[in-house]
Amino acid sequence: MATVSALQPDIFVALSDDVPCDSKQQRAAASVTRTLAWLPECLRLRESDVSLQQSALFAAVQVTRGKGA
């Protein structure tokens, strides 16, 4: 999180991991759960760091092409 504060980005993302598009529902759900677990930490940082209070924050799950794509 120190890196985010130092860079003072316009946008930052609470992103836990990449999920292949051909993943089973359980795998995708695990990624969503991890992203949601990380989100409160990002929100705390954004609220406590004056330089980040104008930064946009997104919670995302990145989907990548599967092996067969």
Backbone as CSV, one residue per row, in Angstrom:
resi,resn,N_x,N_y,N_z,CA_x,CA_y,CA_z,C_x,C_y,C_z
1,MET,0.812,-1.194,0.000,0.000,0.000,0.000,0.858,1.261,0.000
2,ALA,2.068,1.144,0.494,2.973,2.296,0.472,3.262,2.721,-0.963
3,THR,3.308,1.760,-1.859,3.555,2.075,-3.266,2.411,2.890,-3.838
4,VAL,1.188,2.519,-3.522,0.022,3.270,-4.006,0.093,4.695,-3.491
5,SER,0.384,4.864,-2.226,0.488,6.217,-1.655,1.590,7.022,-2.326
6,ALA,2.724,6.386,-2.571,3.855,7.089,-3.175,3.561,7.505,-4.613
7,LEU,2.845,6.664,-5.353,2.556,6.966,-6.761,1.420,7.974,-6.935
8,GLN,0.556,8.086,-5.948,-0.592,8.992,-5.988,-1.358,8.878,-7.312
9,PRO,-1.880,7.686,-7.626,-2.551,7.491,-8.906,-3.916,8.173,-8.975
10,ASP,-4.381,8.441,-10.185,-5.736,8.961,-10.378,-6.765,7.853,-10.154
11,ILE,-6.342,6.611,-10.468,-7.211,5.439,-10.346,-6.392,4.307,-9.757
12,PHE,-6.979,3.536,-8.841,-6.345,2.288,-8.431,-7.408,1.225,-8.226
13,VAL,-6.979,-0.031,-8.266,-7.904,-1.159,-8.324,-7.602,-2.154,-7.214
14,ALA,-8.647,-2.568,-6.513,-8.540,-3.679,-5.566,-8.721,-4.950,-6.397
15,LEU,-7.627,-5.537,-6.789,-7.646,-6.681,-7.701,-6.840,-7.803,-7.079
16,SER,-7.451,-8.975,-6.936,-6.726,-10.053,-6.278,-5.980,-10.947,-7.258
17,ASP,-6.608,-11.357,-8.344,-5.930,-12.251,-9.280,-6.668,-12.329,-10.609
18,ASP,-5.987,-12.907,-11.593,-6.591,-13.140,-12.911,-7.374,-14.442,-12.876
19,VAL,-8.509,-14.464,-13.536,-9.330,-15.665,-13.613,-9.496,-16.025,-15.088
20,PRO,-9.047,-17.207,-15.498,-9.272,-17.622,-16.883,-10.772,-17.658,-17.193
21,CYS,-11.150,-17.252,-18.393,-12.570,-17.166,-18.732,-13.254,-18.530,-18.720
22,ASP,-12.490,-19.606,-18.813,-13.096,-20.939,-18.789,-13.042,-21.579,-17.397
23,SER,-12.842,-20.757,-16.373,-12.792,-21.262,-14.996,-14.170,-21.717,-14.538
24,LYS,-14.142,-22.626,-13.600,-15.388,-23.072,-12.986,-15.917,-21.968,-12.073
25,GLN,-17.200,-22.026,-11.795,-17.844,-21.003,-10.981,-17.173,-20.875,-9.612
26,GLN,-16.760,-21.975,-9.033,-16.122,-21.946,-7.714,-14.831,-21.117,-7.748
27,ARG,-14.056,-21.251,-8.815,-12.799,-20.490,-8.955,-13.090,-18.999,-9.091
28,ALA,-14.079,-18.664,-9.922,-14.440,-17.255,-10.102,-14.963,-16.663,-8.792
29,ALA,-15.779,-17.431,-8.073,-16.315,-16.959,-6.792,-15.196,-16.723,-5.783
30,ALA,-14.178,-17.583,-5.786,-13.045,-17.399,-4.879,-12.318,-16.089,-5.178
31,SER,-12.180,-15.759,-6.455,-11.514,-14.511,-6.825,-12.330,-13.299,-6.376
32,VAL,-13.637,-13.373,-6.547,-14.506,-12.280,-6.095,-14.384,-12.119,-4.579
33,THR,-14.382,-13.217,-3.854,-14.255,-13.186,-2.397,-12.941,-12.529,-1.977
34,ARG,-11.840,-12.892,-2.659,-10.546,-12.290,-2.327,-10.527,-10.802,-2.645
35,THR,-11.118,-10.420,-3.773,-11.170,-8.999,-4.124,-11.965,-8.230,-3.074
36,LEU,-13.102,-8.771,-2.659,-13.916,-8.101,-1.642,-13.212,-8.042,-0.294
37,ALA,-12.379,-9.031,-0.003,-11.606,-9.008,1.240,-10.533,-7.917,1.207
38,TRP,-9.985,-7.635,0.057,-8.928,-6.640,-0.116,-9.495,-5.224,-0.180
39,LEU,-10.737,-5.095,-0.601,-11.356,-3.788,-0.792,-11.367,-2.913,0.468
40,PRO,-11.714,-3.420,1.651,-11.707,-2.546,2.837,-10.344,-1.918,3.124
41,GLU,-9.275,-2.675,2.888,-7.928,-2.116,3.089,-7.687,-0.950,2.126
42,CYS,-8.120,-1.123,0.888,-7.965,-0.046,-0.098,-8.806,1.168,0.290
43,LEU,-10.010,0.929,0.769,-10.867,2.040,1.198,-10.264,2.784,2.385
44,ARG,-9.709,2.039,3.341,-9.061,2.686,4.496,-7.899,3.567,4.042
45,LEU,-7.097,3.044,3.122,-5.966,3.823,2.615,-6.460,5.087,1.926
46,ARG,-7.456,4.947,1.084,-7.991,6.096,0.345,-8.536,7.162,1.295
47,GLU,-9.191,6.741,2.354,-9.764,7.690,3.318,-8.698,8.354,4.180
48,SER,-7.632,7.629,4.492,-6.626,8.161,5.415,-5.521,8.965,4.722
49,ASP,-5.328,8.767,3.436,-4.265,9.448,2.698,-4.869,10.595,1.890
50,VAL,-4.595,11.799,2.301,-5.174,12.988,1.658,-4.892,13.005,0.163
51,SER,-3.714,12.552,-0.250,-3.358,12.592,-1.670,-4.151,11.586,-2.499
52,LEU,-4.827,10.622,-1.860,-5.610,9.617,-2.591,-7.117,9.854,-2.518
53,GLN,-7.546,10.859,-1.782,-8.978,11.055,-1.591,-9.704,11.422,-2.875
54,GLN,-9.015,11.931,-3.855,-9.636,12.235,-5.145,-9.431,11.112,-6.160
55,SER,-8.710,10.069,-5.781,-8.458,8.940,-6.679,-9.698,8.062,-6.775
56,ALA,-9.958,7.557,-7.978,-11.042,6.598,-8.167,-10.559,5.224,-7.711
57,LEU,-11.445,4.464,-7.114,-11.113,3.125,-6.641,-12.124,2.149,-7.215
58,PHE,-11.636,1.086,-7.829,-12.494,0.057,-8.405,-12.169,-1.284,-7.765
59,ALA,-13.179,-2.097,-7.548,-12.983,-3.489,-7.144,-13.256,-4.318,-8.396
60,ALA,-12.268,-5.079,-8.838,-12.397,-5.776,-10.107,-11.889,-7.205,-10.011
61,VAL,-12.428,-8.037,-10.872,-11.906,-9.384,-11.081,-11.520,-9.424,-12.557
62,GLN,-10.245,-9.614,-12.814,-9.754,-9.617,-14.183,-9.939,-11.006,-14.786
63,VAL,-10.548,-11.046,-15.955,-10.766,-12.318,-16.655,-9.823,-12.378,-17.849
64,THR,-9.104,-13.480,-17.942,-8.176,-13.675,-19.053,-8.660,-14.823,-19.928
65,ARG,-8.128,-14.879,-21.140,-8.487,-15.964,-22.059,-8.056,-17.297,-21.484
66,GLY,-8.875,-18.304,-21.693,-8.559,-19.638,-21.234,-7.554,-20.308,-22.130
67,LYS,-7.160,-21.528,-21.790,-6.158,-22.269,-22.549,-6.582,-22.526,-23.984
68,GLY,-7.857,-22.769,-24.196,-8.345,-23.102,-25.542,-8.616,-21.919,-26.425
69,ALA,-8.459,-20.697,-25.913,-8.800,-19.500,-26.688,-7.643,-19.056,-27.557
